[in-house]
Amino acid sequence: MWTKGNKTKVNGITFDSQKEANFYTRFVQDSGYKYEIHKPYILLNKFVVKDNISIRGLKYTPDFIIYDKQGKILHVYDVKNSFTVYGIDQAAQLRFKLFMYTYHLPLECVVVRTHDFKTTILGTTKKRKVTIHKSFDYNWQENLVLPVDK
């Protein structure tokens, strides 16, 4: 059964869960990188169907966006409890895919641990792998197993 985490406040910022707050305090706030928290992205604008029925739009709000020194997006993170279907339901996976399709950016799922964090990218055609990090100084492509040139 899916449960929603308890909201947690740190430095005046409200996080959706203690895991998000932990990721922020352990890795984001003193990283030296620029970042944004809970920046909304439009996935689908509001639209009208037959007989003027309005359909709500759809947005996705990643937990953290980390920028490189030039101001380009380096990492887009969504903090989860696990990489399993219990940690990431089908609705979340669909939002992740729509975000990646619309913005052509990889979305990294994060599981926070005591001294590091694990990341992976879901829904790729390449075999995915889980990588472990202590900082944002890595290339997101490490989460993919690329084919060996023959």
Secondary structure, DSSP 4 states (H G I P E B T S, - for coil): ---PPPPEEETTEEESSHHHHHHIIIIITTSSSEEEES--EEEE--EEEGGGEEE--EEE--SEEEE-TTS-EEEEEEE-S-SSTTTS-HHHHHHHHHHHHHH----EEEEE-SS-EEEE--S-SSEE--EEESSS-S-GGGGEEPPPP-
